[in-house]
Amino acid sequence: MYWTLKAAGLQNLSILNGGVKAWRAANLPLTTEPATVAPSGYTAKIDPRLVATQEEVARVIGTNTGACSTPGRPPSSSRDAPCGGEDPGTLVGAKNVDNAVWFAKAAARCCRHPM
């Protein structure tokens, strides 16, 4: 989700490392009241530097360039289907990387990512 929002032009993004459990552990406020949010008027503007084109992807599939596709799904959401087979959205040669590798296990906390 972070990459999608980043590619859509958003600059100030945050990731809650540890989810609600970490939020509670940090004694931060929680409420069950619905939030009132004003419309922002934001219009997405895709940053082409952050998106591979179909031609770029086709060029590296099956090559030994070091480029790879990493869906980043947790193992529970991945199936052992052949690449490009039954698993919708999987590119040929894609290797799944568990999204947990991006978060330090001992450091579940609220944080801002400056990217």
ABEGO torsion letter per residue (X at the ends): XAAAAAAAGBABBBBBBGEAAAAAAAGBBBBABBBBBBBAGBBBBBBAAABBBAAAAAAABGBAAGBBBBAGBBAAABBABBBGBABBGBBBGBBBBBAAAABBAAABBBBBBAX
